[in-house]
Amino acid sequence: MDVRYKLGFGLMRLPMTNPDDAGSIDIDESGRMADSFIEQGFTYFDTAWMYHNKQSEPATKEFLVKRHDRSEYTLATKMHAGFFNTEEERDAYFEAQLEKTGAGYFDYYLLHDVGRENIDKFRELHCFEYLKAKKEAGIIKHLGFSSHEDAEHVDKFLTEYPEFEFIQLQINYLDWDSEGVQSRRCYEAAVKHGMDVVVMEPVKGGILANVPPEAEALLKAHRPDMSVASWAIRFVASLENVKVVLSGMSSMEQLLDNTSYMKAFEPLSLEEYEIIDKVVEIINSSISIPCTACSYCTEGCPVNIPIPRYFSLYNTDMYESSDSEWTPQCEYYERTAMTFGKASDCIACGQCEAICPQHLPIIKNLEMVAEHFETE
């Protein structure tokens, strides 16, 4: 993956003229931000059909493609299974993306969210073959996919489709050892297959830019000149196989902060890794269910509920306190429940509680998880 720097501009959280209208992208301010990004030597822009109420790709044409020579930037977009149901609709979708962006070709193109929910559609509609043909024709330069699945699924898919060149994963220091998201294990699966990695959600939608005061004090004591968010970006950028770290930047201030330390990128030191470990401990100390993910409870569960994984997703959702109807944790929960028992499947046999080293009220906690993730 030929990118000069590891920082990528994610076009999912662009500045808006109306904060209540996701499609009201501020073209002028976005253009100034794109200009600054390119002037500082960065090249990677990432959009998608559904971003900003389907307005991100057309806006990209206005604030990026029309303002800059095609050699000055690289553009990534994605094929999402939710927007077509036939091969003819698939073809029209791709052609519409070319038209909406005006880019002529895509430097990086991804099958979006290759998971248990939509992989059959990708196969039935021959999306893999279609995109490979587009690559052979030069309309796609590099072909990859994104995933919100567990490490086992990522490993299986990469084994089945070794021709992909890169994978986009949710990785950040809070999810690194999460039983629910499995950032570390998914990254290790990618490394095993020699994949370049593009990172999404390195700051968890802004959560790791707004850590508890005690955690912020630790970070500022060591590097008073660095923003809290910079620690999250540098954590993932320090991983050897990570080629691009996407940051959804909503203001010039955020862009200038990110570019300031990524122009002359310094990997984290051993001391900084130790500080991040302490920050994770502080964040986790405020979680709702103090599960250590020892997994003693899962062995022998009569309905095969991945209890630690669900608790991890629930804790993250509670910590984020998002008003959004959708969060990444909701999607991880739905995908996991396709293979394992749902939280609501618990038959309250008590086997898990009898063996839990933390003496957690697991049955009650599963009821909370079910109410949170399974209620419309």
C-alpha positions as CSV (number, residue, x, y, z in Angstrom):
1,M,0.0,0.0,0.0
2,D,1.7,3.1,-1.3
3,V,0.9,6.0,1.0
4,R,3.3,8.6,2.2
5,Y,2.1,8.9,5.7
6,K,-0.1,6.7,7.9
7,L,-2.8,9.3,8.5
8,G,-6.0,9.0,6.4
9,F,-8.9,11.5,6.2
10,G,-12.1,9.7,7.0
11,L,-15.0,11.5,5.3
12,M,-17.7,10.2,7.7
13,R,-17.7,13.1,10.2
14,L,-17.2,16.2,8.0
15,P,-18.1,19.7,9.1
16,M,-21.8,20.5,8.6
17,T,-23.8,23.7,8.1
18,N,-26.7,22.2,10.1
19,P,-25.8,19.8,13.0
20,D,-29.3,18.3,12.8
21,D,-28.9,17.4,9.1
22,A,-26.1,14.8,8.4
23,G,-26.3,15.6,4.7
24,S,-25.6,19.3,5.1
25,I,-21.8,19.1,4.5
26,D,-20.0,22.4,4.7
27,I,-18.3,22.2,1.3
28,D,-16.2,25.3,1.7
29,E,-14.7,24.3,5.1
30,S,-14.2,20.7,3.9
31,G,-12.3,22.1,0.9
32,R,-10.0,24.1,3.1
33,M,-9.4,21.0,5.3
34,A,-8.7,18.9,2.2
35,D,-6.3,21.6,0.9
36,S,-4.4,21.7,4.1
37,F,-4.2,17.9,4.4
38,I,-2.7,17.6,0.9
39,E,-0.4,20.6,1.3
40,Q,1.2,18.8,4.3
41,G,1.9,15.7,2.2
42,F,-1.0,13.5,3.1
43,T,-2.9,11.7,0.4
44,Y,-5.5,9.1,1.7
45,F,-9.2,10.0,1.7
46,D,-11.9,7.5,2.7
47,T,-15.6,7.8,1.8
48,A,-18.6,5.5,1.4
49,W,-22.0,5.5,-0.2
50,M,-23.9,5.8,3.1
51,Y,-21.8,8.4,4.9
52,H,-23.5,11.7,5.7
53,N,-26.9,10.5,4.6
54,K,-25.5,9.4,1.2
55,Q,-23.9,12.8,0.6
56,S,-20.2,12.1,1.3
57,E,-19.4,10.8,-2.1
58,P,-21.0,13.7,-4.0
59,A,-19.4,16.2,-1.6
60,T,-16.0,14.6,-2.2
61,K,-16.4,15.5,-5.8
62,E,-16.9,19.1,-4.9
63,F,-14.3,19.7,-2.2
64,L,-11.6,17.3,-3.3
65,V,-11.8,16.0,-6.9
66,K,-12.7,19.3,-8.6
67,R,-10.0,21.2,-6.6
68,H,-7.0,18.9,-6.9
69,D,-5.2,17.1,-9.7
70,R,-5.9,13.4,-9.6
71,S,-2.2,12.6,-8.9
72,E,-2.4,14.6,-5.6
73,Y,-4.7,12.3,-3.6
74,T,-5.8,8.7,-3.3
75,L,-9.4,7.8,-2.8
76,A,-11.1,4.9,-1.1
77,T,-14.7,3.9,-1.1
78,K,-16.8,0.8,-0.5
79,M,-19.4,-1.6,-1.8
80,H,-22.2,-2.1,0.8
81,A,-24.5,-5.1,0.5
82,G,-27.5,-3.2,1.7
83,F,-27.9,-1.1,-1.4
84,F,-28.4,-3.7,-4.2
85,N,-30.1,-7.0,-4.6
86,T,-29.3,-8.1,-8.2
87,E,-26.2,-8.1,-10.3
88,E,-27.7,-5.3,-12.4
89,E,-28.2,-3.2,-9.3
90,R,-24.7,-4.0,-8.2
91,D,-23.3,-2.8,-11.5
92,A,-25.4,0.4,-11.3
93,Y,-24.2,1.0,-7.7
94,F,-20.6,0.9,-8.8
95,E,-21.1,3.1,-11.8
96,A,-23.0,5.6,-9.7
97,Q,-20.1,5.8,-7.3
98,L,-17.8,6.7,-10.2
99,E,-20.2,9.3,-11.3
100,K,-20.9,10.8,-7.8
101,T,-17.2,11.1,-7.0
102,G,-16.0,12.0,-10.5
103,A,-12.7,10.3,-9.6
104,G,-12.4,8.3,-12.8
105,Y,-11.0,5.3,-10.8
106,F,-10.6,4.3,-7.2
107,D,-7.2,3.8,-5.6
108,Y,-8.6,1.6,-2.9
109,Y,-11.9,-0.2,-3.0
110,L,-13.4,-2.3,-0.2
111,L,-16.1,-4.8,0.2
112,H,-17.8,-3.2,3.1
113,D,-18.4,-5.1,6.3
114,V,-17.8,-8.7,5.1
115,G,-19.6,-10.6,7.7
116,R,-21.9,-13.5,8.4
117,E,-24.9,-11.3,7.6
118,N,-24.0,-10.4,4.1
119,I,-21.2,-12.6,2.8
120,D,-23.7,-14.9,1.1
121,K,-25.1,-12.0,-0.9
122,F,-21.6,-11.0,-2.0
123,R,-21.0,-14.6,-3.1
124,E,-24.4,-15.1,-4.8
125,L,-24.1,-11.8,-6.8
126,H,-20.4,-12.6,-7.7
127,C,-19.1,-9.4,-6.2
128,F,-15.6,-10.8,-5.7
129,E,-15.3,-11.7,-9.4
130,Y,-16.9,-8.4,-10.5
131,L,-14.4,-6.3,-8.4
132,K,-11.5,-8.3,-9.5
133,A,-12.5,-7.6,-13.1
134,K,-12.6,-3.9,-12.3
135,K,-9.2,-4.1,-10.9
136,E,-7.9,-5.9,-14.0
137,A,-9.4,-3.0,-16.0
138,G,-7.6,-0.5,-13.9
139,I,-10.7,1.1,-12.5
140,I,-9.7,-0.2,-9.1
141,K,-6.0,-0.1,-8.1
142,H,-6.1,-2.0,-4.8
143,L,-8.8,-4.3,-3.5
144,G,-9.6,-4.9,0.1
145,F,-12.4,-5.4,2.6
146,S,-13.6,-4.2,6.0
147,S,-14.8,-6.4,8.8
148,H,-16.7,-6.1,12.1
149,E,-16.4,-9.8,12.8
150,D,-14.4,-11.8,15.4
151,A,-10.8,-13.0,14.7
152,E,-11.9,-16.5,13.8
153,H,-14.1,-15.2,11.0
154,V,-11.4,-12.8,9.7
155,D,-8.9,-15.6,9.6
156,K,-11.3,-17.9,7.8
157,F,-12.1,-15.3,5.2
158,L,-8.5,-14.4,4.5
159,T,-7.7,-18.1,4.1
160,E,-10.5,-18.4,1.5
161,Y,-9.7,-15.2,-0.3
162,P,-6.0,-14.6,-0.2
163,E,-6.1,-12.3,-3.3
164,F,-7.3,-9.3,-1.2
165,E,-4.5,-6.7,-0.6
166,F,-5.6,-5.0,2.6
167,I,-8.2,-5.2,5.4
168,Q,-9.9,-2.5,7.4
169,L,-10.4,-3.2,11.1
170,Q,-11.7,-1.4,14.2
171,I,-8.6,-1.1,16.4
172,N,-7.9,1.1,19.3
173,Y,-6.3,0.8,22.7
174,L,-9.6,0.3,24.6
175,D,-10.7,-2.5,22.2
176,W,-7.2,-4.0,21.9
177,D,-7.9,-6.8,24.4
178,S,-11.7,-6.6,24.3
179,E,-13.4,-9.9,24.2
180,G,-16.2,-8.4,22.3
181,V,-14.4,-6.5,19.5
182,Q,-11.1,-8.6,19.6
183,S,-8.9,-5.9,18.0
184,R,-5.6,-7.6,18.9
185,R,-6.7,-11.0,17.7
186,C,-8.1,-9.6,14.4
187,Y,-4.9,-7.7,13.8
188,E,-2.9,-10.8,14.5
189,A,-5.0,-12.7,12.0
190,A,-4.3,-10.1,9.4
191,V,-0.6,-10.2,10.1
192,K,-0.6,-14.0,9.9
193,H,-1.9,-13.6,6.3
194,G,0.5,-10.8,5.4
195,M,-2.2,-8.2,5.1
196,D,-1.8,-4.5,5.1
197,V,-4.2,-3.0,7.7
198,V,-6.3,0.1,7.5
199,V,-7.6,1.2,11.0
200,M,-11.0,2.6,11.6
201,E,-12.3,4.0,14.9
202,P,-8.9,4.6,16.4
203,V,-10.4,7.1,18.8
204,K,-13.7,5.2,19.2
205,G,-15.8,7.9,17.7
206,G,-14.2,10.5,20.0
207,I,-14.5,8.5,23.2
208,L,-10.7,8.3,23.6
209,A,-10.4,12.0,23.1
210,N,-12.5,12.5,26.2
211,V,-11.1,10.1,28.8
212,P,-11.8,10.3,32.6
213,P,-9.9,13.2,34.3
214,E,-7.6,10.9,36.1
215,A,-6.6,9.3,32.8
216,E,-6.2,12.6,31.1
217,A,-3.9,13.8,33.9
218,L,-1.6,10.8,33.3
219,L,-1.3,11.5,29.6
220,K,-0.8,15.3,30.1
221,A,1.8,14.7,32.8
222,H,4.0,12.8,30.3
223,R,3.3,14.8,27.2
224,P,1.7,18.2,28.0
225,D,2.2,19.2,24.3
226,M,0.2,16.3,22.9
227,S,-3.6,16.1,22.7
228,V,-5.5,13.2,24.4
229,A,-6.6,12.0,21.0
230,S,-3.0,11.8,19.7
231,W,-2.3,8.9,22.1
232,A,-5.1,6.9,20.5
233,I,-3.9,7.6,16.9
234,R,-0.2,6.9,17.8
235,F,-1.1,3.6,19.5
236,V,-2.5,2.1,16.3
237,A,0.0,3.9,14.0
238,S,2.8,2.2,16.0
239,L,1.6,-1.3,14.8
240,E,3.9,-2.6,12.2
241,N,1.3,-3.8,9.6
242,V,-0.9,-0.7,9.9
243,K,-0.5,1.3,6.8
244,V,-3.3,3.9,7.3
245,V,-5.0,5.2,10.3
246,L,-8.4,6.8,9.5
247,S,-9.5,9.8,11.5
248,G,-12.9,11.3,10.9
249,M,-12.1,15.0,11.2
250,S,-14.9,17.5,11.7
251,S,-12.9,20.7,12.0
252,M,-9.7,22.4,10.9
253,E,-8.5,22.3,14.6
254,Q,-8.8,18.5,14.6
255,L,-7.0,18.2,11.3
256,L,-4.1,20.4,12.3
257,D,-3.7,18.5,15.6
258,N,-3.6,15.1,13.8
259,T,-1.2,16.3,11.1
260,S,1.1,18.1,13.6
261,Y,2.3,14.8,15.1
262,M,1.8,12.5,12.1
263,K,4.1,14.5,9.8
264,A,7.1,13.3,11.8
265,F,5.5,10.2,13.4
266,E,7.1,8.8,16.5
267,P,6.1,5.3,17.6
268,L,5.1,4.9,21.2
269,S,7.8,4.2,23.7
270,L,7.7,1.4,26.2
271,E,6.9,4.0,28.9
272,E,4.0,5.3,26.8
273,Y,2.6,1.8,26.4
274,E,2.7,1.4,30.2
275,I,0.8,4.7,30.6
276,I,-1.9,3.6,28.1
277,D,-2.3,0.4,30.1
278,K,-3.0,2.5,33.2
279,V,-5.5,4.6,31.2
280,V,-7.3,1.4,30.1
281,E,-7.5,0.3,33.7
282,I,-9.0,3.7,34.7
283,I,-11.6,3.5,32.0
284,N,-12.4,-0.1,32.7
285,S,-12.8,0.7,36.4
286,S,-15.9,2.7,35.6
287,I,-17.5,0.0,33.6
288,S,-20.9,-1.5,34.5
289,I,-20.0,-5.2,34.7
290,P,-16.5,-6.0,36.2
291,C,-15.9,-9.1,34.1
292,T,-12.3,-10.1,33.6
293,A,-13.1,-12.4,30.6
294,C,-11.6,-15.5,32.2
295,S,-14.3,-17.4,30.3
296,Y,-14.8,-20.0,33.0
297,C,-18.5,-19.4,32.6
298,T,-18.8,-20.3,28.9
299,E,-17.5,-23.8,29.0
300,G,-20.5,-26.1,29.3
301,C,-23.2,-23.3,28.9
302,P,-26.2,-25.3,27.7
303,V,-27.3,-22.5,25.3
304,N,-23.7,-21.5,24.2
305,I,-23.8,-17.9,25.3
306,P,-20.4,-16.1,24.9
307,I,-20.9,-14.3,28.2
308,P,-17.6,-12.3,28.5
309,R,-18.0,-11.1,24.9
310,Y,-21.5,-9.7,25.5
311,F,-20.4,-8.1,28.8
312,S,-17.5,-6.4,27.0
313,L,-19.8,-5.0,24.3
314,Y,-22.3,-3.9,27.0
315,N,-19.6,-2.2,29.1
316,T,-18.3,-0.3,26.0
317,D,-21.8,0.9,25.1
318,M,-22.5,2.1,28.6
319,Y,-19.2,3.9,28.8
320,E,-19.8,5.7,25.5
321,S,-23.3,6.9,26.6
322,S,-24.3,7.5,23.0
323,D,-27.7,8.8,22.1
324,S,-27.3,7.2,18.7
325,E,-29.7,4.4,17.7
326,W,-26.8,2.5,16.3
327,T,-23.4,1.8,17.7
328,P,-20.6,-0.5,16.6
329,Q,-21.3,-2.6,19.7
330,C,-24.9,-3.2,18.5
331,E,-23.6,-4.6,15.3
332,Y,-21.0,-6.8,17.0
333,Y,-23.7,-8.1,19.2
334,E,-26.0,-9.0,16.3
335,R,-23.2,-10.7,14.4
336,T,-22.1,-12.7,17.4
337,A,-25.7,-13.8,18.1
338,M,-25.8,-15.4,14.7
339,T,-23.4,-18.0,15.8
340,F,-23.9,-18.2,19.5
341,G,-26.8,-18.0,21.9
342,K,-28.3,-14.6,22.5
343,A,-28.3,-13.1,26.0
344,S,-32.1,-13.7,26.2
345,D,-31.5,-17.4,25.6
346,C,-30.2,-17.8,29.1
347,I,-32.2,-20.5,31.0
348,A,-30.9,-19.4,34.4
349,C,-29.4,-22.7,35.2
350,G,-26.8,-21.0,37.5
351,Q,-23.9,-23.0,36.3
352,C,-22.0,-19.9,35.3
353,E,-22.5,-18.1,38.6
354,A,-21.3,-21.1,40.5
355,I,-17.9,-21.0,38.8
356,C,-17.4,-17.3,38.3
357,P,-14.2,-16.2,40.2
358,Q,-15.6,-12.6,40.4
359,H,-18.9,-13.9,41.9
360,L,-20.8,-11.8,39.4
361,P,-24.6,-12.0,39.1
362,I,-24.3,-13.3,35.6
363,I,-28.0,-14.2,35.1
364,K,-29.1,-10.7,36.1
365,N,-26.4,-9.1,34.0
366,L,-27.4,-11.1,30.9
367,E,-31.0,-9.8,31.4
368,M,-29.5,-6.2,31.2
369,V,-27.6,-7.1,28.1
370,A,-30.6,-8.6,26.4
371,E,-32.7,-5.5,27.3
372,H,-30.0,-3.2,25.9
373,F,-29.2,-5.0,22.7
374,E,-32.4,-6.9,21.8
375,T,-35.0,-4.2,22.4
376,E,-36.1,-2.3,19.4
